[in-house]
Amino acid sequence: MASTKRARKARRRGHRASSAPTRSIDPTTSARIEFALSTLAASGKLKGSRTERLSARVDPGLIKAARAKTGLGNSQLVNAALAVLAAPDDFGPWFAAQAGRLPKDFELEL
């Protein structure tokens, strides 16, 4: 019953009632979000249910810019942002491990 009321309210406001992931407008951002969510799911960090409630005051310009880049609604936008922050980022260690990988006689042709 409660979910039906929410769906009706969402339709009246012009929002989608579905919580299915939306394809991001920016393919790089979309790939980062999908990678973060799949990595967190594989590591068992996602519970699969959205039961935690979060309330925050956010700069409207920030929300507008994020929506324009991702095409996501409020709830999906917050989940995507948290996933990107929570996902492991191994670029730093990987980059440091690449030191000395080029042969000594390597020359960049210009």
Phi, psi and omega per residue, in radians:
M1 nan -0.816 -3.121
A2 -1.110 -0.694 -3.130
S3 -1.198 -0.534 3.091
T4 -1.168 -0.730 3.100
K5 -1.094 -0.743 3.120
R6 -1.091 -0.719 -3.137
A7 -1.118 -0.720 3.110
R8 -1.109 -0.781 3.124
K9 -1.079 -0.739 -3.135
A10 -1.087 -0.736 3.123
R11 -1.118 -0.696 3.129
R12 -1.096 -0.633 -3.126
R13 -1.457 -0.130 3.133
G14 1.553 0.201 3.109
H15 -1.604 2.730 3.037
R16 -1.360 2.376 3.117
A17 -1.441 -0.353 -3.093
S18 -1.264 2.496 3.071
S19 -1.772 0.228 3.117
A20 -1.146 2.492 -3.123
P21 -1.082 2.447 3.115
T22 -1.779 2.480 3.108
R23 -1.213 2.240 -3.120
S24 -1.206 2.620 3.096
I25 -1.202 -0.685 3.139
D26 -1.635 2.030 -3.067
P27 -1.093 -0.568 3.115
T28 -1.177 -0.779 3.109
T29 -1.114 -0.736 3.119
S30 -1.032 -0.768 3.136
A31 -1.130 -0.702 3.116
R32 -1.100 -0.740 -3.132
I33 -1.163 -0.821 3.140
E34 -1.084 -0.730 3.113
F35 -1.100 -0.789 -3.125
A36 -1.078 -0.815 -3.127
L37 -1.131 -0.734 -3.133
S38 -1.208 -0.651 3.100
T39 -1.137 -0.771 3.129
L40 -1.164 -0.644 3.109
A41 -1.168 -0.750 -3.135
A42 -1.132 -0.553 -3.137
S43 -1.504 -0.004 3.090
G44 1.402 0.249 -3.106
K45 -1.472 -0.312 3.082
L46 -1.587 2.335 -3.115
K47 -1.500 -0.382 3.134
G48 1.623 -0.213 3.106
S49 -2.158 2.595 3.136
R50 -1.818 1.460 -3.079
T51 -1.883 -0.319 -3.121
E52 -1.404 2.323 3.126
R53 -1.826 2.407 -3.106
L54 -2.287 2.350 3.102
S55 -2.284 2.298 -3.129
A56 -2.681 2.678 3.022
R57 -1.664 2.221 -3.043
V58 -2.268 2.516 3.092
D59 -1.031 2.173 -3.113
P60 -1.037 -0.567 3.110
G61 -1.145 -0.629 3.107
L62 -1.143 -0.773 3.113
I63 -1.105 -0.771 -3.126
K64 -1.081 -0.752 3.138
A65 -1.159 -0.709 3.138
A66 -1.171 -0.722 3.095
R67 -1.107 -0.724 -3.136
A68 -1.110 -0.640 -3.107
K69 -1.364 -0.583 -3.036
T70 -1.840 -0.520 -3.059
G71 1.329 0.270 -3.093
L72 -1.688 2.704 3.043
G73 -1.441 3.102 -3.052
N74 -0.943 -0.959 -3.062
S75 -1.111 -0.792 3.128
Q76 -1.140 -0.626 3.141
L77 -1.114 -0.794 3.123
V78 -1.125 -0.776 3.120
N79 -1.074 -0.740 3.141
A80 -1.118 -0.777 -3.130
A81 -1.103 -0.769 3.124
L82 -1.145 -0.656 3.128
A83 -1.129 -0.763 -3.141
V84 -1.108 -0.655 3.114
L85 -1.270 -0.627 -3.058
A86 -1.450 -0.385 -3.101
A87 -1.177 2.532 3.123
P88 -1.136 2.497 3.133
D89 -2.150 1.792 -3.090
D90 -1.689 0.235 -3.086
F91 -1.090 -0.782 -3.127
G92 -0.982 -0.981 3.113
P93 -1.068 -0.680 3.125
W94 -1.100 -0.794 -3.112
F95 -1.088 -0.755 3.128
A96 -1.113 -0.617 -3.141
A97 -1.237 -0.275 -3.123
Q98 -1.421 -0.134 -3.117
A99 -1.010 2.308 3.091
G100 1.365 0.300 -3.103
R101 -1.426 -0.366 -3.133
L102 -1.460 2.524 3.100
P103 -1.118 2.677 -3.082
K104 -1.099 -0.490 -3.119
D105 -1.603 0.227 -3.139
F106 -1.174 2.294 3.071
E107 -2.260 2.369 3.111
L108 -1.518 2.092 -3.142
E109 -1.448 2.185 3.124
L110 -1.884 nan nan
